[in-house]
Amino acid sequence: MTMIDQDAAWAAFAARDRAQDGAFVAAVRTTGIYCKPSCPARHPHRDNVRFLADGAAARAAGYRACLRCKPDEVARDSRAVAAAVALIAAAEDGIGLEALAAQVGYAPHHFLRLFRRATGVTPAAYARALRATRAAEALQRDGSVTAAIYAAGYGAASRFYADGARRLGMSPSAWARGGAGVTIRWTVATTTLGPLLIAATDKGLCRVAFDEDADALARRFPAAQIAAGDAALATLAAEVVALVETPGRDAALPLDVRGTAFQEAVWQALQTIPAGETRSYAELAAAAGRPGAVRAAGTACGSNPLAVVVPCHRITRSDGGLGGYAYGIERKQALLGRERD
């Protein structure tokens, strides 16, 4: 039997924490109903609420579902997304939206919206990210492009080259050689929060980090050619600096970054958080499609290669605390303060 921390659950219920939807239900003794944590209805007195693991436990205890927040739909939706992710991972030849939705019991267009809301990407984009991650791992492990194509689940070499080169930011053979033949241009820009390394391939930004230099960049990309910035990089760098100096400003910049499918889902979810707002690590994990992977979401934040551009500084603890930041809490506080002013 799942044990619920009643005090922590009350804090989430009082805050209407959407990230906790599906984690437990709130059963109200005075009304005989149970709600999801984010229910918009007026909160009852603390003494009249008990927290149970799920709707089944609440119904067994004699409660009925709230007609306003419909808590049972949350659990069903979460299970459907989790099942779809497993189906995508197991499919050798890919799986279309209609077939995927049918297998989890939803209409295609409704499930498309549901999946995108939960993960930040469409099922097709998730599948492409998964294949590209597997391809990169196979290339690093075996060094054979042909073997990597089929190990990653691509049905044909042409599909791998069309998709893989775009996602990986370099040709598959260059990736197999650790980035050999790829040129990365860099500069260190002066900002009011300290020196900021900005580096890019011809595909887009690949590294943005405070207090780093060309030597750190070379250690991160040991097989690439590291070169001084040019006019194109200067334009990109100006836009990145503007993200630091201009509160509330977001820009659609070209990116060339790689990670696991989950890391990339987290980084995409981070980019959907509006300037001036924050999300908890739990909310981020839910947005990336794995509500239970709170710690992994925090790790993905820590491995974010593009400071400020991918705004991991907008993630805080569930209790409102700032949490960690790779470039120092003072910088995180300053960035959030500028966006809120």
N, C-alpha and C positions, 0 to 999 in steps of 0.2 A: 504493500500500500504506500503510495507516494505521500511523504510528509511535507506539508506546506508551512513555511515560515510565516506565521500569521502577521507579525509586525511588518516584515518586508512586503508582504502582499498588501497590507493596508496602505502602506506608503505608495505603492504602485497604483492601487485603486484610487486613492485620494488625488494622485497626480494625473489620473486617466492616461496611464502609460500604455500607448498602443503596442509597444514592443513586447508587452507581457500578455497580449491577447493570445489565448491558446495555452498559456502556461498554467492557468488556474481559473476558477470562476468564483465570484462573490455571491454567497447565498444569504439572502436577507430574511431574517426570522419573521419580521412584522408583516411582510407582504407575501412570503412564500415563494418568491421568484429568485432566480439566479441570473447574474449578468457577467459580461466579459469585463476585464479591467478598465477598458476605455469607455464604458457606457456613459453617454452624455446626461443621463438622468440625475436628478438631485441626489446627493449622497445621504444615506441613512446614518443614524448615530452609530459610532464604532461598536458599541456593545451589542448591536442588533445584527452584526455581520460576522459570518464565519467563511473561511476560504477553503474550498475543496479542489481536488485535483482536476476535475473535468465535469462536463455535463452529466455523464453517466453516474458519477458519484452523487451529484446534486439531485438527480431524479430519484436515485435509490433512497435518498434521505427525505424524499417527499416534496422537493421543490420543482417548480416549472420554469421553463425558459422565458426570459424577458422578451416581450414582443417588440421592444424598441431597438435593442442592440443585437438581438438574435445571436446569442453566444455560440450556439451549436454550429452555425455556419462558419465561424472562424476556424474551429478545429477541423472541419471538413475541408475547407480551403487549404489549410496548412498541410494536411495529409495529401491532398491532391497535388500540390506543388512538389512535395517531397517525393511522391511516387513518380511524377513526371521527370524529375531530375535523375532518379534511378533508371527510368526507362531510357532516357537520352544517353546515359553513361553506358548502358548495356547494349544499345542498338549498334549492330555492326555496320549496317548500310544506311544509317540515318532514319529518322522517323518524322513524318509530316505533321503539321499542326492538327489536321482533322483526325488522324489516327491517334495522335497523342491525347487529344481532348476526349476522344471516344473511350480510350482505355481508362481514363480517370473519371469518366462520367460527367463531363461538362460539354456545353456547346462551344464550338471552336472560338468564336469571337469573344465570348465571355471569358473563356480560359486564357486567351491571349492577354486580355487586360489583367486578369488575376496574376498570371505568371510574371508579367512585366512589373506589376506593382510590388510583388514579393521579392524579385531578384534584380530589378533595374534593367533587365534586358529581355528580349523575346526568346522563345524556345530555340529558334534557329540561331540566334546570336550566341546563346549559351552553348549550343552544340558546336558551333565554329570555334569558340574559345576553348572548349574541352579538347577538340581535335588538335588545335594549334599547340596547346600545352603538351599533349601527348607526343606530338611531332618533335617539339623542342627537346623533350626528355629523351626520346629515342635517338635523335641526332647526337645529343651530348653523350649518350651511353654507347652507341654503336658506330657513329660516324658515317653510316650508310644512308644516303638520301632515299634510295629505293626501298630499303627495309623500313625506314621511318614512315614513308607514305602509307604503307599497309598496316603497320603497327598502330598508327594513329587513327585508322578507320576511314581513310580516304579511299574511294572506289577507283580513282584514276589519278595518274600523275598530274594531269592538267589541272584538276581541281586543287591539288595540293599547292602547285606553283601559283595559281591565281589567288588562293586564300592565304597560304602560308607566307608568301613574300609580303603581302599587304599587312598581315598581323605582326609578323616578326620584325618587320622594318628592314630586313636584309634578305638576301637570297638564302635558300635552305643550305646550300653548300657553305656559304660564309658562316652561317650559324653553327654548322657542324665543326668549323675550324675556330670556334670561339670568337667570331666577329672579325676574323682576318679580312682585310680588304675594305673594311668600312671606315669612313672618316667621321670623326666626331669633333666638331668645332666648339670652342669654349671661350668664356669670358668670365671675369669676376666683376660684378656690378656693385657699386656703392649704394647702400640703402640706409635709412635711419635706424634699421634694426641690425645693422652690421653687414659685412661683405657677403655677397650671395653668388655662388657659382651657378652659371647657367650654361648648359651644354646641349647640343642638338646634332642629330644626324640629318641627312637630307630629307628624311621623312617627318621629323618633328623633334620636340624636346625629349631628351632622354635622361637628363639629370638636372634638378634644381635643388640646391642645398646651401644652407648657411654654413659659413666657416670651413668650406672645403676649397681645394685648389686643383691645379692640373695634375699634381702627383696623386691626389686621392682619386681623381677621375681615371687615371691610367691604371691604378690598382683595381678599380671596379671593372674596367674594360681592357684587360691586359693584351688582347690580340688586335685591338682597333688602332687606327692611326689617329693620334691626338694632335689637333692643329688649332692655331689661334683663330679667333672668331673673324667672320667677314661681315659684309654689309647686311646680308640676310639675317645673320644671327643678331646683329645690333638692333634690327627692327623687332625681332622676337624678344630680346632682352629688355627693350624699353617697355614692352607690354607686360612682361613679368614684373618688372620693378613697379609698374603702375598698380599691380595687384597688391603690392606691399604698402605703397604710399597712399593710394586712393581708397578710402573706406567704401565698402559695399560694391566694389567694382568686380565683375566677373567677365572673363573673355573666353571665347572659343578658340583655343590655340591648338596647333597640330602637335600630336603626341606620338612618341615612339618608345613605348614601355612594354615590358613583358612580365608576366607572373603566372601563377597557377590560375585555374579557372575561378577559384574562390577569391584569390587576391584581386583579380581583375574585376570581379563582381563588386567587391568592397570598394575599389577605387572608383568604379562607375557610380556606385551609390553615393559616395562622398561628393561627387560633382553635382548631384541633384539637390544638395542642401543649400538653400538660399543664403546669401550673405546676410550676416546679422542674426542668423538662427543657429542653434546647436541641436545635436542629437546625442543620445546616450550610446554607449557601446552595444547595449542590448538592441536598441532600435536599428543600429547599423547592421548588426548580424541578421536581424529580421529582413532588412531591405536587401541584403545580399543573398537571401534565400535559405539561410541556415539559422533559424532563431536560437537554437541551442549553442551555437558556436561563438559565444561572446568573447571568450579568450582568444580564439583564432582571429576574430575580427580586429581585436586590439593588436595582435601581432601583424596583421596585414596593414594596419595603420602605421605601425612602426617601420614597416618595410616600404612604405610609400616613397617612390623615387623622386617625386616632384612636389617639394614643399610649396605651399601657398597655391600653386596651380591646381593640384588635387588637394582640397582643403581639409586635411586631417585635423587641423587645429579647431575645427567646428565640432569635434567629438568630445563629450564630457562624461563624467561618471553619472550613474543613475541618481545619486544623491545630490547632484548639482556641482560637485567638486570638479576642478579642472582636469584631473587625471594627468597622464604623462604627455610629454612632447619631446621628440628627438632633439630639438634645437633649443630646449630650455623653456620652463614655465613662463618666464618673463616675456619671451617673444609670443608665446601662445596668448597670454593675457593681453598683450599690446594689440595683436591682430584682431582678437575678438572685440576689444574696446573700440578700435577704429571702425569696425564694421557696424557696431551698434550706435555709435554717436551720430 
